[in-house]
Amino acid sequence: MEQIRTLVCKLQPTEEQELELHATLVRFAEACTYVHATLPPNMRNKDRMQALIYRDVRDRFQLSAHLAIQAIRRVAMHRKAAHETQSGVGTFAPTSIQYDARIFSFRERGHTVSLTLLHRRERLCLALGHYQRGKLKGATPTAAQLCRHGDGTYALHIQLHTPLTPPPMPDKAIGVDLGRRDIAHTSTGQSWSGDDMRRVRDHYARVRRGVQQHVSKGTRSTRRRGRQLLARLSGREKRFQRHTNHRISKTLVAEATAAQAMLVLEDLQGIRQRTNTQRRTKTERRRSNSWAFFQLRQFVAYKAAVASVLVVWHPPAYTSQMCHACLHLGHRQAKRFACTNAVCGWCGDADGHAAKNLAILGLNVAQARGPWVHSRWSGKSTGLLKAAGL
Ligand SMILES: [Zn+2]
């Protein structure tokens, strides 16, 4: 098993190289457009397509052998994707080219790459930060994507293959409850309050609203500037969210590694329906619909895979209503949970409580019904039985 990670590295081309990069991307896109227009539209097999049109593409567009092949592959890929989603193949923009080991190489000394371009092979400098240097140390990447970003700069998205070792089966589990009040809350008591995030995001929403009024009413130039500002703001908010998700997932995986435990997270399909059952104001709707939980899950998954930490996804049914101490159903009200079982009577923080339930359930699932949870099962504990789908 291995994992592919993409490292975005800025290129520092000379003026001459920049022209050459641009020319290559344009010619590549032209070749794609030609291939798509020439071959029968229902043909999707890249080898068949290559056999038919390779020679023609090379003569017509003067692309190197592998660039021509990549162009044909791109068309095949677009056609397959369009076929699957039942949509049309869009236009081919001069924004990216896939490079493999035959037309791309990386040299760690000096941090340069060599790329086959339209007229010649070029050696280009990379502008790397500390993070990228660390990731590229000792690496021999064999694939990359040359990209032209929206701001007109060029970047190389280098694909790094990391071998993975299958995670061992731990006998401990850390449950993580995801929600709106606390973005994440672990069974060990760590939590990330949603309040700070909400303040930042409310601020962005306010600013956006103000700008939107200008965009819809003002003069032509005001409208244009307003649109640009909106685009910039959305980028900022996205980066903020991304950064927060990286921080949370990194801490979760580090904690699991240190404790030699597995991570148990809610299987969040349908979180929006679940949290959106009650009538709410417009502001509340925006708040609850907008945290990137899917991204957070992805970050946890890939960070855990690299660190050999086992992650179990568990359906969230009953995890907040069932008492983790006696497995009876209890009452949850806002941030408090109270067990209705007279013998038990546990009450406390609802999020931490749900996380503890997840830890118990996750261990049970991962260890194929370990004996210790079985011993706590009773006929009355309908919550757990339903949650486990029995
Ligand atoms: Zn209880």
Residues whose N, C-alpha, C, O or C-beta is under 5 A from the ligand:
A	BS01	ZN	C323 A325 C326 C339 N341 C344 G345 W346
